[in-house]
Amino acid sequence: MSTTEHNLQCAKCEALCCRYLAMEIDKPTCKRDYDHIRWYLKHRDVHVFIDNHGDWLLQFDTPCDELDESYRCRSYERRPMICRSHGDDDLTEQCEFDSQDETHVKRFSTAEEFEAWLDEKGIDWKFKNGFGP
């Protein structure tokens, strides 16, 4: 995509990537890990997802403080490098606005969704006495 095409796409975008942040977490492998994910999901505006590469991520729906009412960056010239490089063709991180693909294979928004998925997979996640490990 040319720079001009990229800029036209950005002009149409509503800053999808600037309205949340996601941090990679370790793939859960034990009851304690499953319990931590259940705890994350009991918080408002928090999600956990598995991306197309099989990585697990913890997502916080919280917009960047630099976004204005029309989803433009108020500090565009001083924005962090991660913002500057987001969506570059030579990076693995695709722009969500541009992408035809889903960004995840599985997404959880509640502890109940996660528990149901664990049950479907036949994963033993429950503590016997209902308390800690």
N, C-alpha and C positions, 0 to 999 in steps of 0.2 A: 504494500500500500504506500502510495506516495505521501509526502508530508502534507500536501494540499488536501488529499483525500482524508488523511488522518485528522487534520484540523477541522474539516467539515463534519466528520463523525463526532468529534469532541463537542462541537457547537450544538449538536442535537441531543447529546447525552444529558441525563439528569444526575450525573455524578454518582452512579451506582456504587462504585468502588470507594467513594469517600463517605459512605453512610454507615459503614461498619468496619470492624477490624477483626481479623482472624489470626490465631496463633496456632502453630502446629503443636499437637500433644502426642505423647506416646500411644501407640495402639494398645488398647486395654488387653490384659492377659490373665487377670486374676480378679477375685471378688472385690478386693480393695479398689482396683482400677474401675470396675463397673460401678461401685458405690460412689466414687468421686465424680464420675460422669453423671450419675443420677443427681448428685448434689448440684453440679453446675446447672443442670436443666431445671432445677427448682427455682432458679433466679430469673427475674424478669429480663426479657430481651437478650437471652443467651441461648445459643443453639450449638449443637455439635454436628459435624458432618464428615463424611468420608469422601474425599475428592476422587477424581478420575484416575489418579496415580495410586490410590489405596492409602493415602495419608489421612490421618485423623486431625481435624482442626476444631478449635473452640472459637466460636464466633460471638462477638458482642455487637449488638445493633446500637451503635452510637455514632452520630454524624461528627465529622471533623468540625471543629470550632471555626475554621476559616471559610466554610461555605456560606455564601450569601443566600438570600431568598430565591434567587433564580439558579441556584446550584452552581455558581461560579466561585472560583477560589479568590479570596480577598488578598492572598499573599502569593499569587502565582509566580512572581519573579523570585521569591525567596522560598519556594516550596521544597520539601525534602527530596533527595535523589530518588527515593522509592516512588514518589509521585511522578517525577520527571520521566522515569523509565517504564512506568506501568503501561502495558499494552504494546511495547516495542516488539516488532516482528521477530527479532533475534532472541528474545527472552521466552521462557516457557510460560510466563504469566500472560494469558490472553485477556484482552479487554472484554468484560462481560457484555457491554452494549453491542459489541461487534460480533460476538461469538454465536454460532448456531447450536453449539453443544451445551448441555447442562454442565454446570461447574462441579457437580457432585453426583455420586452414585446413591448415596443415602444421607438423609438429613433428619435430625431429631430436634424437636422444639419443646418437648415435654419429657419428664422422667417416665411417664406412662408409655409413650411411644417407644422409648429406648428399652424399657422392660419387656414390652410385647415383642420387639425385635429379638431380644436375647432369648425369650421363650421360644419363638419361632425357630431360631437357630439351634435350640437345644443346649444352650449355654447355662451352666450351673452358676448363677450369680447371687443367689439369696444366702444370707448367713443363717445358720440353723436356729440361733436364739433371737434373731432379729436385731442384735446389737453388734457393733464392731467386729473386727476380724478375730 
